[in-house]
Amino acid sequence: RRLPSVVDAVPPVLDDDRSDRHHSAEQLQQPSHQLILPIARNSLVMGALVVARGEHPWSDAERRQAEDIAQTLAIACLLDQRSQWFSQELQHQRQLQRQQRDVLDDLLHQFRNPLTAMQTFGKLLLRKLMPDDRNRNAATSIVRESVRLQELLEEFSRAIEPEYPDTPPSLATTVEDADRSRSYVLLPSDEA
């Protein structure tokens, strides 16, 4: 099919050397001199690849190569969309984790203050009690257990610290990592 609005928008000269290669609009609009290929994947059309030339018609091998290019562009568009979606999803998850961490930090702080007060009161009580007082064992237990709770609080505090950077890796870093792991995206080919 011919798409007049797309083809009419193609300039009559496609390179900068206008003196030797001036082609008329009629030449470029001949079906054998133009290619209009959909950039589509899995029934999702993302655009069109429009290529025109005036020298000679497109050969079958050139048409197949242009189709492969259109398929590659479609895959690249899908990968870019997925990357953007995953990046947004990652940012959303990190925001939720930051909010949860803030709530936990607040709770830990609220728990730490009375625990510190209990530990201090236990130490003061131990100073006031005589060595032979029957309540001395209870006061010693209060101090010992409050110290243990304080240690557990510190372990819990370290456990909820994030193990990831606040910003996602750059595309260059991602490409370098993919290259190092030797994972490649397979593109369509004629050999299947």
C-alpha positions as CSV (number, residue, x, y, z in Angstrom):
1,R,0.0,0.0,0.0
2,R,1.0,3.5,-0.6
3,L,0.8,6.0,2.3
4,P,0.6,9.4,0.5
5,S,0.8,11.5,3.6
6,V,4.0,9.8,4.8
7,V,5.6,9.7,1.4
8,D,4.7,13.3,0.6
9,A,6.5,14.3,3.7
10,V,9.7,12.8,2.6
11,P,12.0,15.5,1.1
12,P,12.8,15.0,-2.6
13,V,16.6,15.0,-1.9
14,L,17.9,12.7,0.8
15,D,21.5,13.7,0.9
16,D,23.5,16.9,1.0
17,D,24.9,16.7,-2.5
18,R,22.0,18.3,-4.3
19,S,23.8,19.2,-7.5
20,D,24.5,15.7,-8.7
21,R,21.7,13.7,-7.2
22,H,18.6,15.7,-7.6
23,H,15.6,13.3,-7.9
24,S,12.1,14.3,-8.7
25,A,9.3,13.7,-6.2
26,E,7.7,11.3,-8.8
27,Q,10.9,9.2,-8.9
28,L,10.9,8.8,-5.1
29,Q,7.2,8.0,-5.0
30,Q,7.5,5.1,-7.5
31,P,6.8,1.8,-5.6
32,S,10.1,0.3,-6.7
33,H,12.1,3.3,-5.4
34,Q,10.6,3.5,-1.9
35,L,10.1,1.3,1.1
36,I,7.6,1.8,3.8
37,L,7.9,-0.8,6.5
38,P,6.0,-1.0,9.8
39,I,8.0,-0.9,13.0
40,A,5.9,-3.5,14.8
41,R,6.3,-6.4,17.2
42,N,3.7,-8.7,18.6
43,S,0.8,-6.8,16.9
44,L,2.0,-3.5,18.5
45,V,2.8,-0.9,15.8
46,M,5.2,1.7,17.0
47,G,5.9,3.6,13.8
48,A,7.0,3.2,10.2
49,L,10.4,3.1,8.5
50,V,10.2,5.2,5.3
51,V,13.2,4.9,2.9
52,A,13.3,6.3,-0.6
53,R,15.9,6.6,-3.3
54,G,16.0,7.7,-6.9
55,E,18.9,5.9,-8.4
56,H,17.5,2.4,-8.9
57,P,14.8,0.1,-7.4
58,W,15.4,-1.9,-4.2
59,S,16.7,-5.4,-4.7
60,D,15.2,-8.3,-2.8
61,A,18.3,-8.6,-0.5
62,E,18.1,-4.8,0.3
63,R,14.4,-5.2,1.0
64,R,15.1,-8.1,3.4
65,Q,17.9,-6.1,5.1
66,A,15.5,-3.1,5.5
67,E,12.9,-5.5,7.0
68,D,15.5,-6.8,9.4
69,I,16.3,-3.2,10.3
70,A,12.7,-2.4,11.0
71,Q,12.4,-5.5,13.2
72,T,15.5,-4.5,15.0
73,L,14.1,-1.0,15.6
74,A,10.9,-2.6,16.9
75,I,12.8,-4.8,19.3
76,A,14.9,-1.8,20.4
77,C,11.7,0.3,21.0
78,L,10.2,-2.5,23.1
79,L,13.3,-2.9,25.1
80,D,13.4,0.8,25.7
81,Q,9.8,0.8,26.8
82,R,10.4,-2.1,29.2
83,S,13.5,-0.4,30.5
84,Q,11.6,2.7,31.3
85,W,8.8,0.7,32.9
86,F,11.2,-1.3,35.0
87,S,13.0,1.9,36.0
88,Q,9.7,3.5,37.1
89,E,8.7,0.3,38.9
90,L,12.1,0.2,40.7
91,Q,11.8,3.8,41.7
92,H,8.3,3.1,43.0
93,Q,9.5,0.1,45.0
94,R,12.4,2.1,46.4
95,Q,10.0,4.9,47.5
96,L,7.8,2.3,49.3
97,Q,10.9,0.8,51.0
98,R,12.0,4.3,52.1
99,Q,8.6,4.9,53.6
100,Q,8.6,1.6,55.4
101,R,12.2,2.2,56.6
102,D,11.1,5.6,57.9
103,V,8.3,4.0,59.8
104,L,10.6,1.4,61.3
105,D,13.2,4.0,62.2
106,D,10.5,6.0,64.0
107,L,9.3,2.9,65.9
108,L,12.9,2.0,66.8
109,H,13.5,5.5,68.1
110,Q,10.3,5.3,70.1
111,F,11.4,1.9,71.5
112,R,15.0,3.0,72.2
113,N,14.1,6.0,74.4
114,P,12.1,4.1,77.0
115,L,14.7,1.2,76.9
116,T,17.5,3.7,77.6
117,A,15.5,5.1,80.5
118,M,14.8,1.6,81.9
119,Q,18.5,0.8,81.7
120,T,19.4,4.1,83.4
121,F,16.8,3.5,86.2
122,G,18.1,-0.1,86.7
123,K,21.7,1.2,87.1
124,L,20.6,3.9,89.5
125,L,18.6,1.3,91.5
126,L,21.6,-1.0,91.7
127,R,23.7,1.9,93.2
128,K,21.0,2.6,95.8
129,L,20.5,-1.1,96.8
130,M,22.7,-2.6,99.4
131,P,24.8,-5.7,98.3
132,D,22.7,-8.0,100.6
133,D,19.3,-6.6,99.4
134,R,16.9,-9.3,98.1
135,N,15.8,-6.9,95.2
136,R,19.4,-6.6,93.9
137,N,19.1,-9.7,91.7
138,A,16.0,-8.2,90.1
139,A,17.7,-4.9,89.4
140,T,20.8,-6.7,88.0
141,S,18.4,-8.7,85.7
142,I,16.7,-5.4,84.5
143,V,20.1,-3.9,83.6
144,R,21.3,-7.1,81.9
145,E,18.2,-7.6,79.8
146,S,18.0,-3.9,78.9
147,V,21.6,-4.1,77.6
148,R,20.6,-7.3,75.6
149,L,17.5,-5.5,74.2
150,Q,19.8,-2.5,73.2
151,E,22.1,-4.9,71.3
152,L,19.2,-6.5,69.5
153,L,17.9,-3.1,68.6
154,E,21.3,-2.2,67.1
155,E,21.3,-5.5,65.1
156,F,17.7,-4.8,63.9
157,S,18.7,-1.2,62.9
158,R,21.7,-2.6,60.8
159,A,19.4,-5.2,59.2
160,I,16.9,-2.7,57.8
161,E,19.6,-0.5,56.2
162,P,19.2,-0.5,52.4
163,E,21.8,-2.5,50.4
164,Y,21.3,-0.6,47.2
165,P,22.1,2.8,45.9
166,D,19.4,5.4,45.8
167,T,19.8,5.9,42.0
168,P,19.4,3.3,39.4
169,P,22.5,2.3,37.3
170,S,23.1,4.3,34.2
171,L,22.5,2.8,30.8
172,A,26.2,2.6,30.2
173,T,26.7,0.6,33.4
174,T,23.9,-1.7,32.4
175,V,25.4,-2.2,28.9
176,E,28.8,-2.9,30.4
177,D,27.3,-5.4,32.8
178,A,25.4,-7.2,30.0
179,D,28.6,-7.3,27.9
180,R,30.6,-8.8,30.8
181,S,27.9,-11.4,31.4
182,R,27.8,-12.1,27.7
183,S,24.0,-12.1,27.5
184,Y,22.8,-11.1,24.1
185,V,19.5,-10.3,22.5
186,L,18.7,-12.4,19.5
187,L,17.5,-10.5,16.5
188,P,15.4,-12.0,13.7
189,S,17.3,-13.6,10.8
190,D,16.7,-15.3,7.5
191,E,18.4,-18.5,8.6
192,A,15.5,-19.9,10.8
